[in-house]
Amino acid sequence: MVTIIKHPLIETKMSILREKSTKPKDFRQILEEIAELMAYEVFKDLEYVEDGQIETPMKEKAPKYVLKRNIILVPILRAGIGMVEGVQRIVPNAHIGVIGLTRDEKTLEPMEYYFKVPNDLEAECVLIDPMLATGGSAKFAIEALKKRGYKHIKLMCLVGCDQGIQTIETSHPEVEIYLSAKDPILNEKGYILPGLGDAGDRIFGTNAND
């Protein structure tokens, strides 16, 4: 259930994101471009149906096709927001929801502080977060969607590692995972290596070291 999307444009753009000297403006732009390229693969199996006909400029009839289910893009705050606009270029009619998670200082477990997702339980929900490290946040967000009745869930991340993938495969084996890169390991602080640093800080320019 894991798809690592390989494409020359994604590979070359990933090199720009990984480069520590890439500025937030360029990081945001490239991140959106990769998300747009990934979207073709993420949505390749969408079901669609014929819904009447249209008239072409040649005054001929042609079938009209529509998606069987609506699409909801669900970024995990805050870093997930950086990928949404790129995906929207492919599916401009997609609805947007958000899930806000923070980490409990005592247990270090994710905690939900905000949940706002359109109430369309049959929609195709694409959960978006740039990094799939330990998998804890993604696992929690999937559970938050499921407990509210959402049935069709995919997970779209930029970079993942084996630990995060295994967390999702064990807890939610039916959820398809889409990555543009899979890196080997996590460091002692839970960052993916070689990775690209803290995606949220690099998107919003909040890295204290800059």
N, C-alpha and C positions, 0 to 999 in steps of 0.2 A: 504493500500500500504506500510505498515511498517512491516518488518520482523526482530524480535529480535532473533538472532541465539543462541540457548542454546545448549551447549555441555560440558561435564565434563572437557575436556581438555581446552576449552576456559575459563571456569569459574576459573579453578585453575591458568591458566596463567595470567588472568586479575588481580588476587590478587597480583602477582609479579609486574605487571605494576603499580598498585595503591600504592604499598609500597614506601614511600618516600626515603628509603635508597638504592633502586635499582639503580645501576650505568648505565651510558649511554650505555655502550657496551651490558650489559644484557638487558636493556630496548629495544634497537634496535633489538636484536635477538628474544626476546619474541614477540615484535610487529609484526615482519615478520611471526613468526609461527602462530599467531592468524589470520593474514591476509590470510595465506595459508588455514587455516581451514575454514575461512569464505567464501573463493572463491567457495568451493563446493556448497554452498547454493546460492550464487549470480548468478552462471552460470547454475543452475539446469534446467532452462527452455530454454536454448539455442536451437534454431532450427538447425537441421542437415539433410542432404540429402544423398542418396546413389549416389555414383559417380564411377561407374564401379566396378571392382573386383581386388582382390589381390590374390597372390599365397602363401599358407602357406608352412612351411618346410616339411609338409606331401604331398606336391605337389597336394593339393586340393585348390579349389577356395572358396573365402569368400568375402562377400560384403565389399566395401570400403566406409566409411562414412566420410563426410567432413562437417564443419560448414557452415551454410547458409550465415552467415555474418562474416566479420572480427571483431576482438576485439581491441578496443583502450582503454588503461588505461590512465586516465587523472588525475594525482595528482595535488592538489592545493599546490603551493609552500608556505612554504617550508616543512611543516610537512607531507604532503601527500606522499612525496618521501619515507618516512620510511616504508610504507606499500607495495610499488610497487613490490619489489623483492619477497616477500612472494607470492603475487598473480601470478607473472610470473612463479613460480615453477609449477603451475597448468596449465597455458596457456603460454608456452614459446614462442609461435609465435605471441603473442599479440604485437601490436604496442604501442608506448608510445608518449603521448602528455603532455604538461605542461601548466598550467595557473598560472600566477603570479599576486597576489592581494596584495594591500597595503591599508591602511586606511587613508582617507583624514583627516588631522588634524583639519580642521574647521567643516566639516559636520559629521565626524566620519563614513561616508559611505565608502564601499569598492570601490577601484579604480583598474582598470586593468593596469598593467605595462608590462605584457608579455603574449603572446598567441601564442603557437606553437603546433598545433594538425594536424596529418596526414589528408590530404584532401580526406577522404572516408566518405561521408555523410550518407551512408547506414550502416556504421559499428555500432556495439554495443559499446557505449561509457560508461565506468564506471568511474564516477567522484569519486576521493578518497581524503578523509580528515579525520584524526583521530577523530576530535571533531565536533559535531553538537550542538553548543551552542545556540546562538541567531538565527542561520540559515542565517544570512546576507551574509556571504561569499559564502556558497553553493548556495543560491538563485541567487547571482550575476553570479557565474560561470556557472550555468545552463543556464541563460539568454545569457551569452557570447557564449555558444555552439549553442543554438537555433538560435540566430540571424545570425550565419554563416551557418545554414542549417542542423545541425546534428539533427536527428530525434529520435534515440533510446538511451535514457539516463537513467542510474541507478546511485544512490548515495550510496556509501559504506563508512561507518564511524565506528570507534571503539566504541565511547560512544556518546550518544545523550541525549537530555532532551525534555520535552513536548513543550517548546517554539520554539526550532529549528525545531522539527517535524511539528508543526502547521504552521510555516513560509513556509516550503516547500509544505505541503499539500494544503495550501491556494493559493500559487502562481503557483505551478506546480503539480497539483493533479495526473497527469499521471506518474510522476517519482517515481519509486519504491525505497524505502529507506531500507538499510540493516544495522543493528547495532549488536554489540556483547553485549551491555549493555545499558540500559536506566536508567539514574539517575534522582532524583526528581526535583532539582531546580538549578538556577543560583544565584551566589552571586552578590553584587553590582558592581563588576568589570566585570561581564559577564563570570565568570568561572563556569564550571559545578561542582556541589557538590553531592556526595563526590569527584567525578572526579578522576583525576590523575595528576593535575597540567597542566603546559604549555607543550603540547606534543612536540612542536618544540624544546624548550629548553632542554627537557629531551632526545630527540633523538640525538641532536647535542652537548650536554654538555655545553650549553651557559647560564645556570641559574646562575645569579649573586650571588645567595645565596649558591652555592656549594663551 
